[in-house]
């Protein structure tokens, strides 16, 4: 993976993501914003809107975890391709490996399996905060090792 010019620790990124979530951003928005800010990724505020519909497993549908989805977006920003002639294998391999690690850590990748509480209840938000912070920490470590 390309190196970033910022020395941000996994604890810093976990904290940024957690603070974003506490400030009202959903899990996907919290992750993407944290890594944009912490690693100085080339995303403006308007572009960050792309993560909004991923919260709650695609808008409360309970499908793929939004924190996981945003993590794959971060990997795409760091390793993705900008034209079709470029090799997609590196980012596919990174996405697949991160997906596997996420599932190992949390036991599932589906929002409704990770967080069985009704959306937006105190229990749901507390659990989602833990998942969001844990995902940021996992992604930071993953990037650092790659």
N, C-alpha and C positions, 0 to 999 in steps of 0.2 A: 504494500500500500504506500502511496505517496506520503512522505513525512510532512507534518504540519510545522509551522514556525512557532507554535505556542507550546509551552511546557505546562500542560494542564493535567492534573492527576485524575484518577478514576474517582477519588473522593470529591474533588472539585466538581466534576461533571455530575456525579450523583446528587450533590447539593444543589447545583443549578437546576437540574431536572425536577427535584423535589420542590424547590421554591417556585418554579414555573407552575407545577401542578397545584400547589397551595394557593397560588395567585389566580387560579381559575382556568388555566389552560388544561385541555384534556391530555391524556397520556401521550398521544402521538405528537401533539403540539409541544408538549413539555420536553420530550426527547429531542425533537428537531431543533427547537430554540436553544436548548442547552448546548448541543454540539455545534450549532452555528456560532454561538457566542464564545464557547470555550475553545474551539479549534479554529475560529475565524474562517468558517466556511463561507463561500461566496453566495449567500442567500440574503435578499432584502426582505423586509417585512411583508411586502405584497406576495412574494413567492412562498413565504411560510404558510400562507393560507391553504396550500395543497394538503397539509396534514389534518386540517379541521374535520373532515369527514371520516377519518380513520378511528376516532375515539369511540370507545364502547364496542369495538369489533365491527367497524363499518357502520357508524351512526346508530349505535345501540342494537344492532342486529345480532351481536354476540359472537361474531365470527373471529377472524384472525385478530389477535391482540394488537391494539394501536401502537403500543410501545415497541413491539416487535416490528411492525410495519414501518414505523419511523426509523428504526435502527437500520433496516434494509435500505431506506432512502439515503441515510447517512453514508452507508457503504457505497451506494451508487454514486453519490456525489464525489466520493474519494477515489473510486476505482472504475466508474462507469464509462461508457463510450459516448462520444458526441457525434459520431456518424457510423453508418452501418458497415463500413469497411473495417472497423476496428474489432478486435477480438472481444467477445463477450464472456469467454470462459473464466477469466480472473474474477469478475464480479459475481458470476453465477456460483463459482466455487466458494467465494467468501460468504455470499448470502446463504448458501446451503449449510455451510459449516456453522455460521452464527445461529441459524434456525435450530440446528441440532443441539448446540450448546444451550440455547434458551430453553428448549424442551427438557433437556437434562436438568437444568437448574430449577425450573418451575413446575415440571411434570406435565405440561400441556402447552399448546400455542393458541388455543381458542379462548377468547375472552370469557364465554359463559362457563367454561371449565376452570379457568383460573380464578374467577371471581363469581361465586354463585349467588351473591347478595343482589337484591333488587337495585337497579341503577340509581345512582345519586343518593342512596341512603348513607348514613354515617359509616356503617360497616363496609359498604362497597367502596366509598371514597378512601377509607383508611387502608383497605387491602390494595386498591389501585395505586395509592401513593407508594406502598412498599414495592409493588411490582415495577412501577415506573423508576423508582430509585435503583432497584436491583438491576433493572435492564440497562440503565445508564452506566452503572458500574461494570456490568458484564461487557457491554460494548466498548467502553474505554479500555478495558484490559485486552479485549480481542484486537482492537486497533493497535495498541501498544506492542503486542506480540507479533503482529504482521508487519 
